[in-house]
Structures are given as C-alpha cells and as structure tokens.
Amino acid sequence: MKKIKRILYKREWWIIFFILGFFFINYPIIHIFNKDFMIFGYPAFYLILMLGWFCSITVIFIYAWLSDRKQ
C-alpha cells in the first residue's frame, strides 16, 4: 500500500498528465471527434471535451486530497 501512495506523490505524474492533456486538446485528436455523430443527443465533440475536462479536474482533486492526507 505504501508503494502505491509513493507513486501517487511523484512529481513526474504532473508532467505525464500535462502532456496527455495537451495531446488530447490538439487538432488531430479533436478532429477525430468533430463529426456529425451524436451521443445521447449531444455532439461527440462536446462530450469528449467535457469528459476530458472532468477527468482533469478529478485527477487534480485526487492528487490534492491525497497530498493533504499525507500531511
């Protein structure tokens, strides 16, 4: 369990998540989902952006919560 917690606190995770977030907001990836395709009545493009936004906020929240618990 301690090994898992140590991994979560590493600074490299922030760099990895930044690169992934930057990659998913670039033109080639956005262009894949910018089609006339609807999911539950909403364009897939907007759902993918909102899902990415939600995941980003969730990762930041979990990281902040775990680091606060550590102290």
C-alpha positions as CSV (number, residue, x, y, z in Angstrom):
1,M,0.0,0.0,0.0
2,K,2.8,2.4,0.8
3,K,4.4,1.8,-2.6
4,I,1.2,2.9,-4.3
5,K,1.0,6.0,-2.2
6,R,4.6,6.9,-3.0
7,I,3.9,6.6,-6.7
8,L,1.0,9.0,-6.5
9,Y,3.1,11.7,-4.9
10,K,5.8,11.7,-7.6
11,R,6.3,14.9,-9.4
12,E,6.6,13.1,-12.8
13,W,2.9,12.3,-12.7
14,W,2.1,16.0,-13.2
15,I,4.3,16.1,-16.3
16,I,2.7,13.0,-17.7
17,F,-0.8,14.3,-17.1
18,F,0.1,17.7,-18.6
19,I,1.5,16.1,-21.8
20,L,-1.6,13.8,-22.1
21,G,-4.0,16.8,-21.6
22,F,-2.0,18.8,-24.2
23,F,-2.1,15.9,-26.6
24,F,-5.8,15.4,-26.3
25,I,-6.6,19.1,-26.9
26,N,-4.5,19.3,-30.1
27,Y,-6.1,19.5,-33.6
28,P,-5.6,15.9,-34.8
29,I,-7.4,14.4,-31.8
30,I,-10.1,17.0,-31.7
31,H,-10.6,16.5,-35.5
32,I,-11.3,12.8,-34.9
33,F,-14.4,13.6,-32.8
34,N,-15.5,16.7,-34.7
35,K,-18.0,14.8,-36.8
36,D,-21.8,14.8,-37.1
37,F,-22.1,12.0,-34.6
38,M,-24.4,12.3,-31.7
39,I,-24.2,10.5,-28.3
40,F,-27.4,10.8,-26.2
41,G,-28.4,13.7,-28.4
42,Y,-25.2,15.7,-27.9
43,P,-22.4,16.1,-30.4
44,A,-19.5,13.7,-29.6
45,F,-17.1,16.6,-29.8
46,Y,-18.6,18.4,-26.8
47,L,-18.9,15.2,-24.8
48,I,-15.3,14.4,-25.3
49,L,-14.2,17.9,-24.3
50,M,-16.4,17.8,-21.2
51,L,-15.2,14.3,-20.3
52,G,-11.6,15.4,-20.7
53,W,-12.3,18.5,-18.5
54,F,-13.9,16.3,-15.9
55,C,-11.0,13.8,-15.8
56,S,-8.5,16.7,-15.5
57,I,-10.4,18.2,-12.5
58,T,-10.8,14.7,-10.9
59,V,-7.1,13.9,-11.2
60,I,-6.2,17.3,-9.6
61,F,-8.7,16.8,-6.9
62,I,-7.5,13.3,-6.0
63,Y,-3.8,14.4,-6.1
64,A,-4.6,17.3,-3.8
65,W,-6.7,15.2,-1.5
66,L,-4.0,12.5,-1.2
67,S,-1.2,15.1,-0.6
68,D,-3.4,16.8,2.1
69,R,-3.9,13.4,3.8
70,K,-0.2,12.8,3.8
71,Q,0.4,15.9,5.9
